[in-house]
Amino acid sequence: MALTEQLTVRAMARDAGQGALLVPFRLLHAVLNAPAALFLVTLAAMLFRPPDLDFYHLDRIALVALLSAVFLRALILRQPLWLVRPVTWPMFGLFLLALLGVLAEPYVPEQWSVFAAKWVVPFLFYHLAELVFEEGPSSRQFETFCLVVLAYLCLIAILFVVGAKSLIFPRYILDESLGIHADRARGPFLQAVANGVSLNILGLLALNAYRRGRLRGPLALFFLGAVPLSILATKTRAVWLSFVGAGLILLVLSAQRRVRRACLWLAAAGVAGLVTVLAFTNAGDSLRERAAERSPVDFRVSLYRAGWAMFLERPLLGWGAHSTQAEVTKRMNDFHQESFVFHNAYLEVVVEHGLLGLGLYAWVLLDLFRVGRRRRISRPTTYGFLDSEFRAIWPVLVGIYVVNACFVVMNYQFVNGLLFTLAGMLSAQNRRQDALELNRGRAC
């Protein structure tokens, strides 16, 4: 009897040990079977970790895990690593130029963080999206994720406007010692422009979901009222301009009657929201003061002049990222700050990397427009929201990014990751469509 009990205990211990050893392999198997989930987890980690906030580097850990899982999955399934695609070469060139600047001062962690947000994240997400988001459920998961994030950002902005700050999560959004624009609806980005650009891009994805009939009923009504109010709450003129411009373009040029009708309703909701906000003394006064504020404009004009003078001195290769900050600080004698940001992505690129860098950056933006050019999709139902009508919205979506880059440096990893993920999905769709057309041509 005792011997039987001993054998039973040993067998149970052996089975438990084998089960514990199998846990990592089962987890790896689950990740390899569902890389889209890990991709979205990584994107969510970047949403809640701005470049200037040290949050245990969870976003970097998630990015490394994602890269490893996708690479291992590609080897197992013998997937071709489609590394050379539109956007690849100019983005890789900018990656190398920025890397040389960071290596000049390798012990400054802030520079590595900004370098990753500006160049590493968009480069990797563009290529990883081609391998991760295939036809069918994965693209639907991505769209669902975008709608959930949009609802969250709208809810946070509305809570900020109505003064229900005790309900805002995470709490660091309200910490005035972190980031900038603590008096605006800045969301987890800690920067109002990043929040506004995300709202604009995600709003277009919601509009596309409404066009297809996926977004309807109370949820559609929520976005109809919440998106314009959230855009208004950012108190950022570039964001306002992007929202109005995108709505007018789609209202005039869209061939989809459902899209034009939605734009009209959004315009009406925006006007109603503006009137409502102005009716409240505190919020109305704050918006009027923001619209008439001149000090940021004067500061930026001085910064633009200093940057332009620096460009004229070194027009071809620029000053390099490691020397730019020290030089611009010397030239901004009338303003006293710890650091200066050009508030213009194009000016920063041309000052740091000269005409070579600006040419590569323009090449990237041009390829972003080209990757989503209008074409007939042979099997639109298998691609989820990436149909031909979405491609008609794509130039407006990229245009939002381009316009806001005139007023701010695009070092927001979530914004870059979101845009370049969409571009990678479109590039993958183009590749599959070209292969399908080639096979049809051979069959004929």
C-alpha positions in Angstrom: 0.0 0.0 0.0 2.8 2.4 1.0 4.7 1.5 -2.2 1.7 2.2 -4.3 1.3 5.6 -2.7 4.9 6.4 -3.3 4.7 5.4 -7.0 1.6 7.5 -7.3 3.2 10.6 -5.7 6.3 10.2 -8.0 4.1 9.9 -11.1 2.2 13.0 -10.1 5.4 14.9 -9.5 6.8 13.7 -12.8 3.6 14.8 -14.6 3.7 18.2 -12.9 7.3 18.7 -13.8 6.6 17.8 -17.4 3.6 20.1 -17.5 5.6 23.0 -16.1 8.3 22.4 -18.8 5.5 22.4 -21.5 4.0 25.7 -20.4 6.6 27.9 -22.2 6.3 25.8 -25.4 2.5 26.0 -25.2 2.7 29.8 -24.7 5.1 30.1 -27.7 2.7 27.9 -29.8 -0.2 30.2 -28.9 1.8 33.3 -29.8 3.0 31.8 -33.1 -0.6 30.9 -34.0 -1.9 34.4 -33.1 0.8 37.0 -33.9 -1.8 39.7 -34.5 -2.7 39.6 -30.7 0.9 40.2 -29.8 1.2 42.9 -32.4 -1.8 44.7 -30.9 -0.5 44.3 -27.3 2.8 46.0 -28.4 0.8 48.8 -30.0 -1.2 49.2 -26.8 2.0 49.3 -24.8 3.3 52.2 -27.0 0.0 54.0 -26.5 0.5 54.1 -22.8 4.2 54.8 -22.8 5.3 58.2 -24.2 9.0 58.7 -25.1 9.7 60.8 -22.1 8.1 58.5 -19.5 10.1 55.6 -18.1 7.6 52.8 -17.6 9.9 49.8 -17.1 10.4 49.8 -20.9 7.4 47.5 -21.4 7.0 48.7 -24.9 10.5 47.8 -25.9 10.2 44.4 -24.3 6.9 43.8 -26.2 8.6 45.0 -29.5 11.5 42.6 -29.1 9.1 39.7 -28.3 7.0 40.6 -31.3 10.0 40.8 -33.6 11.3 37.4 -32.3 7.9 35.7 -32.6 7.2 37.0 -36.2 10.7 36.0 -37.3 10.5 32.5 -35.8 7.1 32.1 -37.3 8.3 33.1 -40.7 11.1 30.6 -40.5 8.8 27.7 -39.5 6.2 28.5 -42.1 8.9 29.3 -44.7 7.3 32.7 -45.3 9.3 35.0 -47.6 10.6 38.0 -45.6 9.4 40.8 -47.9 11.9 43.3 -46.7 12.3 45.3 -49.8 9.0 47.1 -50.4 7.9 50.7 -51.1 9.1 52.9 -48.2 11.8 50.5 -47.3 14.9 52.2 -48.8 14.2 55.8 -47.8 13.1 54.8 -44.3 16.3 52.7 -44.0 18.4 55.6 -45.2 16.8 57.9 -42.5 17.3 55.1 -40.0 21.1 55.0 -40.7 21.4 58.8 -40.6 19.7 59.1 -37.3 21.6 56.2 -35.9 24.9 57.9 -36.7 23.7 60.9 -34.7 22.7 58.9 -31.7 26.0 56.9 -31.7 27.8 60.3 -31.3 26.3 60.5 -27.8 25.4 56.9 -27.0 25.0 57.4 -23.3 21.9 59.7 -23.5 18.8 57.5 -23.1 16.4 60.2 -24.2 18.0 60.2 -27.7 17.7 56.5 -28.0 14.0 56.7 -27.0 13.2 59.4 -29.6 15.3 57.5 -32.2 13.2 54.4 -31.6 9.9 56.3 -31.8 10.8 58.3 -34.9 12.6 55.7 -37.1 12.8 52.2 -35.6 9.1 51.7 -34.8 7.7 52.8 -38.2 10.3 50.8 -40.1 9.7 47.6 -38.1 5.9 48.0 -37.9 5.6 48.6 -41.7 7.4 45.3 -42.5 6.0 43.2 -39.6 2.5 44.2 -40.6 3.0 42.5 -44.0 3.7 39.2 -42.2 1.2 39.5 -39.3 -2.0 40.9 -40.8 -3.1 38.4 -43.4 -6.5 38.2 -45.0 -9.5 37.6 -42.8 -9.8 37.7 -39.0 -6.5 39.5 -38.3 -7.4 42.6 -40.2 -10.8 42.6 -38.4 -9.0 42.4 -35.1 -6.9 45.4 -36.0 -10.0 47.4 -36.9 -11.7 46.4 -33.6 -8.6 47.5 -31.7 -8.6 50.9 -33.5 -12.3 51.5 -32.6 -11.7 50.6 -29.0 -8.7 53.0 -28.8 -10.8 55.7 -30.4 -13.6 55.2 -27.9 -11.1 55.3 -25.0 -9.4 58.5 -26.3 -12.8 60.2 -26.8 -14.0 59.2 -23.3 -10.8 60.6 -21.7 -11.1 63.9 -23.6 -14.8 64.3 -22.7 -14.1 63.5 -19.0 -11.4 66.2 -19.1 -13.7 68.8 -20.7 -16.5 68.2 -18.2 -14.1 68.2 -15.2 -14.6 64.6 -14.2 -10.8 64.2 -13.7 -11.2 61.6 -11.0 -12.4 59.1 -13.6 -9.4 59.6 -16.0 -7.1 56.6 -16.2 -4.2 56.2 -16.1 -3.6 58.9 -13.5 -0.3 60.1 -14.9 -2.3 61.9 -17.6 -3.1 64.6 -15.0 0.5 64.9 -13.7 1.6 68.4 -14.8 5.3 67.5 -14.2 5.1 65.0 -17.1 5.0 66.0 -20.7 3.3 69.3 -21.8 -0.2 70.6 -22.4 -1.5 69.6 -19.0 -4.4 72.2 -19.6 -5.6 70.3 -22.7 -7.1 67.0 -23.5 -3.7 65.2 -24.2 -4.6 61.6 -23.4 -1.9 59.1 -22.5 0.4 60.7 -25.0 1.1 63.7 -22.7 1.0 65.9 -25.8 -2.1 67.4 -27.2 -1.0 67.2 -30.9 -0.3 63.4 -30.6 -3.7 62.9 -29.1 -5.3 65.0 -31.9 -3.5 63.3 -34.7 -4.6 59.9 -33.3 -8.2 61.1 -33.0 -8.2 62.3 -36.6 -6.7 59.1 -38.0 -8.8 56.8 -35.9 -11.8 58.9 -36.7 -11.3 58.2 -40.4 -11.1 54.5 -39.7 -14.4 54.8 -37.8 -15.9 56.6 -40.7 -14.8 53.8 -43.0 -16.4 51.3 -40.6 -19.6 53.2 -40.7 -19.5 53.3 -44.5 -19.3 49.5 -44.6 -22.1 49.1 -42.1 -20.0 47.6 -39.3 -20.4 50.7 -37.1 -24.0 51.5 -36.5 -26.7 52.3 -33.9 -25.7 53.8 -30.5 -22.0 53.3 -31.0 -22.1 55.2 -34.3 -24.1 58.0 -32.5 -21.5 58.1 -29.7 -18.6 58.6 -32.2 -20.6 61.2 -34.1 -20.8 63.4 -31.0 -17.6 62.4 -29.2 -15.0 62.7 -32.0 -15.7 66.4 -32.8 -15.8 67.3 -29.1 -12.6 65.4 -28.5 -10.9 67.2 -31.4 -12.0 70.5 -30.0 -10.8 69.6 -26.5 -7.2 69.3 -27.7 -7.1 73.1 -28.1 -4.6 72.6 -30.9 -5.1 74.7 -34.1 -3.2 72.2 -36.4 -5.5 69.4 -35.2 -8.6 71.6 -35.8 -7.4 72.4 -39.3 -6.7 68.8 -40.1 -10.2 67.7 -38.9 -12.0 70.5 -40.8 -9.9 70.0 -44.0 -10.4 66.2 -44.0 -14.1 66.6 -43.6 -14.4 69.1 -46.4 -12.3 67.0 -48.8 -14.4 63.9 -48.2 -17.6 65.9 -48.4 -16.7 67.3 -51.8 -14.7 64.5 -53.4 -16.0 61.3 -51.9 -18.0 59.1 -54.3 -19.7 57.4 -51.4 -23.0 58.9 -50.5 -22.8 57.4 -47.0 -19.5 59.0 -46.4 -20.7 62.5 -47.5 -23.7 62.2 -45.3 -21.6 61.2 -42.3 -19.3 64.2 -43.0 -22.4 66.5 -42.9 -23.5 65.0 -39.6 -20.0 65.4 -38.2 -19.9 69.0 -39.2 -23.3 69.6 -37.5 -22.1 67.8 -34.4 -18.9 69.8 -34.4 -20.8 73.1 -34.6 -23.2 72.0 -31.8 -20.3 70.9 -29.7 -18.5 74.2 -30.2 -21.7 76.2 -29.2 -22.2 74.0 -26.2 -18.6 74.4 -25.0 -18.7 78.2 -25.5 -21.9 78.3 -23.4 -19.8 77.2 -20.4 -17.8 80.2 -19.2 -14.6 78.5 -18.2 -14.3 76.2 -21.2 -15.5 78.9 -23.6 -13.0 81.4 -22.3 -10.2 78.9 -22.5 -11.0 78.1 -26.1 -11.1 81.8 -27.1 -7.8 82.5 -25.3 -6.2 79.5 -27.1 -7.5 80.6 -30.5 -6.1 84.2 -30.0 -2.9 83.2 -28.3 0.2 84.7 -29.9 3.1 83.8 -27.7 3.6 80.2 -29.2 3.5 81.7 -32.7 6.2 84.3 -31.9 8.3 81.6 -30.3 8.0 79.3 -33.2 8.8 82.1 -35.7 12.1 82.8 -33.8 12.8 79.0 -33.8 12.1 78.7 -37.5 14.5 81.6 -38.3 17.3 80.0 -36.2 16.7 76.7 -37.9 16.7 78.2 -41.4 20.0 80.0 -40.7 21.5 76.7 -39.5 20.3 75.0 -42.7 21.9 77.7 -44.9 25.2 77.2 -43.2 25.2 73.4 -43.7 22.7 72.6 -46.4 23.8 69.3 -47.7 24.4 67.0 -44.8 23.1 69.1 -41.9 24.5 69.5 -38.3 23.7 66.0 -37.1 21.4 65.1 -34.3 24.1 65.4 -31.6 25.1 69.0 -32.5 21.7 70.5 -33.4 20.5 71.0 -29.9 23.6 72.8 -28.6 23.7 75.1 -31.7 20.1 76.1 -31.6 20.4 76.9 -27.9 23.1 79.3 -28.6 21.0 81.1 -31.2 17.8 81.4 -29.1 19.1 83.9 -26.6 15.7 85.5 -26.0 14.2 82.3 -24.7 15.4 80.2 -21.8 14.5 76.5 -22.0 16.2 73.3 -21.2 15.8 72.1 -24.8 14.4 73.4 -28.0 12.2 71.5 -30.5 11.6 72.9 -34.0 7.9 72.1 -34.0 8.3 71.2 -37.7 9.3 67.7 -38.7 10.6 68.9 -42.1 12.7 71.7 -40.6 14.2 69.3 -38.0 15.1 66.7 -40.7 16.7 69.3 -43.0 18.7 70.9 -40.1 19.9 67.6 -38.7 20.5 65.7 -42.0 20.5 68.4 -44.7 18.9 68.1 -48.1 19.9 64.4 -48.2 17.6 63.7 -45.2 14.8 65.9 -46.4 14.9 64.1 -49.8 14.6 60.7 -48.1 11.8 62.0 -45.9 9.9 63.3 -48.9 10.5 59.9 -50.6 8.9 58.2 -47.6 5.8 60.4 -47.6 5.4 60.0 -51.4 5.6 56.2 -51.1 3.0 56.3 -48.3 0.6 58.0 -50.7 1.5 55.5 -53.5 1.1 52.4 -51.4 -2.6 53.0 -51.0 -3.3 54.3 -54.5 -6.8 53.3 -55.8 -7.0 49.9 -57.4 -9.6 47.3 -57.9 -9.5 44.5 -55.3 -10.4 41.1 -56.8 -11.6 39.6 -53.4 -12.7 42.6 -51.3 -14.6 40.5 -48.7 -11.4 38.7 -47.7 -9.5 41.9 -46.9 -11.9 43.3 -44.2 -11.9 47.0 -44.1 -9.0 47.4 -46.7 -11.3 47.6 -49.8 -11.2 49.9 -52.8 -13.3 52.6 -51.0 -10.8 52.7 -48.1 -8.1 53.4 -50.6 -10.0 56.5 -51.6 -9.8 57.7 -47.9 -6.1 56.8 -47.5 -4.7 60.0 -49.1 -6.7 62.0 -46.7 -5.4 60.0 -43.8 -1.8 60.4 -44.9 -2.5 64.1 -45.5 -3.5 64.5 -41.8 0.0 63.2 -40.9 1.7 65.5 -43.4 -0.1 68.6 -42.4 0.5 68.1 -38.7 4.2 67.4 -39.4 4.3 71.1 -40.4 3.6 72.1 -36.8 5.2 69.4 -34.7 8.0 66.8 -34.8 6.5 63.4 -35.4 8.3 61.5 -32.6 5.1 59.8 -31.3 5.6 56.0 -31.5 1.9 55.1 -31.4 1.0 57.5 -34.2 3.9 56.3 -36.3 3.2 52.7 -35.5 -0.5 53.1 -36.4 0.2 54.8 -39.7 2.9 52.5 -40.9 1.0 49.4 -39.8 -1.8 50.5 -42.1 0.7 51.2 -44.9 2.3 47.7 -44.4 -1.2 46.1 -44.6 -1.9 47.9 -47.8 1.5 46.9 -49.2 0.8 43.2 -48.3 -2.5 43.5 -50.0 -0.8 44.9 -53.1 1.6 42.0 -53.1 -1.1 39.4 -52.9 -3.2 41.2 -55.5 -0.2 41.3 -57.9 0.5 37.6 -57.4 -3.2 36.8 -58.1 -3.2 38.9 -61.3 0.0 37.2 -62.4 -1.4 33.7 -61.8 -4.5 34.7 -63.8 -2.4 36.0 -66.6 -0.4 32.7 -66.7 -3.7 30.7 -66.7 -4.9 32.6 -69.7 
